[in-house]
Amino acid sequence: MDDLDIEYDLEWEQLPEPAAAARARFETCVERLPECPHTPGCRAEYEALVPDYRMTLDHHQMGVCREGMRRTRMSYEADEPDFPDWPFAGMADWYAAPQGVRDAHNAADRAAQAHRVSGMVGIPEFKMTESGPWLVGPEEITEALARYATAPAAVRRELEAGPVWPLWLDWLQETARHGGFRVD
């Protein structure tokens, strides 16, 4: 895939019902079985319920967001965290592993996705530079928005005159109230 074809799929971390239940069912089904045995399929139900809680940005749009965040000190450069090693020989080994082993691996993976850099304020740029999975938490968002509020008025006006930035600000404000957002 060409870098210009990259899409960033963002989704509220805390979905309202029934979307939350559909995502939990889908994730559990995918976790336990290589193929969903339910009718309708868990993915279809989940996908039908979440469009109002998603934002998809193309490479250019995410670039506008990243640049605006840099200019207003809403983000910072940092190294990506290490994700846990995959201790399984393959998917068959994963499905055969005890649930507790898979849960422990998933918890470590989730901790890496939500990684915050101690002493830094805002959202680390690595969560906005590659398709995730990443979790941008409400604290990171709140810090970023506070930084934006103190940015020079001329910079804010310039950013807000474009079509992408106001949508981005609305997204950040909304997701700060819903546990943050996932980046995939």
Wavefront OBJ file of the C-alpha trace (Angstrom):
o trace
v 0.000 0.000 0.000
v 1.280 3.419 -0.940
v 1.722 5.906 1.934
v -0.845 8.183 0.277
v -3.457 5.400 0.466
v -3.218 5.141 4.253
v -6.426 5.739 6.123
v -6.631 6.394 9.829
v -9.716 4.848 11.378
v -10.558 6.486 14.693
v -13.253 5.266 17.053
v -14.528 6.309 20.465
v -13.019 4.190 23.195
v -16.237 4.129 25.247
v -19.149 3.452 22.949
v -22.781 3.840 24.016
v -25.074 0.828 23.973
v -25.835 -1.142 21.867
v -22.604 -0.366 19.974
v -20.461 -1.159 23.053
v -22.020 -4.612 23.402
v -21.599 -5.265 19.673
v -17.895 -4.339 19.797
v -17.336 -6.487 22.905
v -19.095 -9.435 21.259
v -17.092 -8.982 18.046
v -13.767 -8.737 19.902
v -14.594 -11.786 22.034
v -15.692 -13.783 19.016
v -12.548 -12.901 17.048
v -10.458 -13.671 20.120
v -11.849 -17.161 20.600
v -12.623 -18.370 17.120
v -10.902 -17.966 13.786
v -14.307 -17.397 12.148
v -17.487 -15.958 13.618
v -20.214 -18.634 13.809
v -23.041 -16.168 14.537
v -25.780 -15.003 12.195
v -25.733 -12.161 11.559
v -21.961 -12.056 11.915
v -20.501 -10.165 14.859
v -18.457 -7.887 12.586
v -21.522 -6.919 10.538
v -23.522 -6.024 13.644
v -20.625 -4.021 15.091
v -19.916 -2.199 11.820
v -23.596 -1.281 11.464
v -23.715 0.327 14.923
v -20.493 2.380 15.069
v -20.449 4.859 12.152
v -21.649 7.741 14.367
v -18.697 7.114 16.699
v -15.978 6.978 14.064
v -13.860 9.333 12.042
v -11.754 8.269 9.084
v -8.947 10.505 7.889
v -6.833 10.049 4.805
v -3.081 10.633 4.741
v -3.429 14.305 3.829
v -6.110 15.039 6.441
v -4.089 13.387 9.211
v -1.093 15.414 8.039
v -3.120 18.612 8.531
v -4.029 17.455 12.048
v -0.441 16.531 12.925
v 0.930 19.831 11.628
v -1.696 21.843 13.502
v -0.965 19.912 16.681
v 2.766 20.567 16.327
v 2.219 24.275 15.693
v 0.057 24.618 18.798
v 2.175 22.325 21.026
v -0.688 19.855 21.387
v 1.641 16.975 20.526
v 5.226 15.971 21.150
v 7.844 13.732 19.601
v 8.622 10.494 21.389
v 9.750 6.979 20.621
v 7.094 4.348 20.200
v 6.884 1.861 23.064
v 7.869 -1.739 22.576
v 4.947 -4.064 22.087
v 5.047 -7.476 23.739
v 6.614 -10.266 21.722
v 4.184 -12.704 20.117
v 4.900 -15.877 22.118
v 2.774 -18.128 19.923
v 3.926 -20.313 17.033
v 0.934 -19.221 14.943
v -2.782 -18.634 15.090
v -3.524 -22.296 15.890
v -1.208 -21.980 18.913
v -2.992 -18.734 19.907
v -6.437 -20.366 19.777
v -5.149 -23.411 21.682
v -3.579 -21.305 24.450
v -5.438 -21.014 27.762
v -7.634 -17.923 27.992
v -5.510 -16.566 30.852
v -2.396 -16.612 28.652
v -4.207 -14.790 25.846
v -5.687 -12.306 28.328
v -2.225 -11.536 29.740
v -0.833 -10.981 26.246
v -3.784 -8.741 25.334
v -3.358 -6.702 28.522
v 0.330 -6.119 27.765
v -0.517 -5.207 24.180
v -3.212 -2.780 25.366
v -0.772 -1.147 27.795
v 1.604 -0.489 24.887
v -1.250 0.949 22.801
v -2.162 3.387 25.602
v 1.465 4.280 26.452
v 2.040 7.770 27.846
v 5.462 9.346 28.103
v 6.185 10.454 31.647
v 6.547 14.203 32.052
v 5.187 15.036 28.592
v 1.998 16.988 27.868
v -0.463 16.260 25.074
v -0.575 13.463 22.520
v 2.588 11.675 21.391
v 3.040 12.072 17.649
v 3.632 8.364 17.122
v -0.065 7.817 17.854
v -0.854 9.988 14.826
v 1.875 8.969 12.380
v 1.172 5.316 11.681
v -1.958 3.314 11.582
v -2.381 1.844 15.059
v -3.465 0.209 17.030
v -3.115 3.090 19.465
v -5.276 4.400 22.258
v -5.339 8.156 22.832
v -6.639 8.648 26.344
v -8.861 11.438 27.665
v -6.013 12.939 29.716
v -3.848 13.276 26.608
v -6.731 14.894 24.757
v -7.572 17.286 27.599
v -3.920 18.328 27.854
v -3.750 18.870 24.085
v -6.916 20.985 24.090
v -5.583 23.068 26.984
v -2.439 23.722 24.972
v -4.559 24.717 21.989
v -6.448 27.244 24.114
v -3.151 29.016 24.870
v -1.825 28.964 21.289
v -1.479 32.321 19.511
v -4.840 33.576 18.255
v -3.479 34.104 14.730
v -2.416 30.452 14.507
v -5.792 29.267 15.800
v -7.651 31.450 13.268
v -5.503 30.141 10.426
v -6.067 26.509 11.427
v -9.789 26.987 12.011
v -10.203 28.510 8.526
v -9.436 25.145 6.916
v -11.964 22.353 6.436
v -10.191 19.643 8.468
v -9.084 21.392 11.647
v -12.541 22.332 13.014
v -13.672 18.717 12.536
v -10.533 17.548 14.351
v -11.176 19.874 17.297
v -14.780 18.692 17.516
v -13.569 15.075 17.445
v -11.082 15.702 20.253
v -13.652 17.471 22.423
v -16.222 14.719 21.919
v -13.845 11.817 22.486
v -12.396 13.369 25.638
v -15.849 12.730 27.138
v -15.927 9.127 25.902
v -12.704 7.579 27.170
v -10.544 8.838 24.324
v -10.261 7.138 20.968
v -8.662 4.213 19.190
v -6.455 4.687 16.151
v -6.362 1.777 13.705
l 1 2 3 4 5 6 7 8 9 10 11 12 13 14 15 16 17 18 19 20 21 22 23 24 25 26 27 28 29 30 31 32 33 34 35 36 37 38 39 40 41 42 43 44 45 46 47 48 49 50 51 52 53 54 55 56 57 58 59 60 61 62 63 64 65 66 67 68 69 70 71 72 73 74 75 76 77 78 79 80 81 82 83 84 85 86 87 88 89 90 91 92 93 94 95 96 97 98 99 100 101 102 103 104 105 106 107 108 109 110 111 112 113 114 115 116 117 118 119 120 121 122 123 124 125 126 127 128 129 130 131 132 133 134 135 136 137 138 139 140 141 142 143 144 145 146 147 148 149 150 151 152 153 154 155 156 157 158 159 160 161 162 163 164 165 166 167 168 169 170 171 172 173 174 175 176 177 178 179 180 181 182 183 184
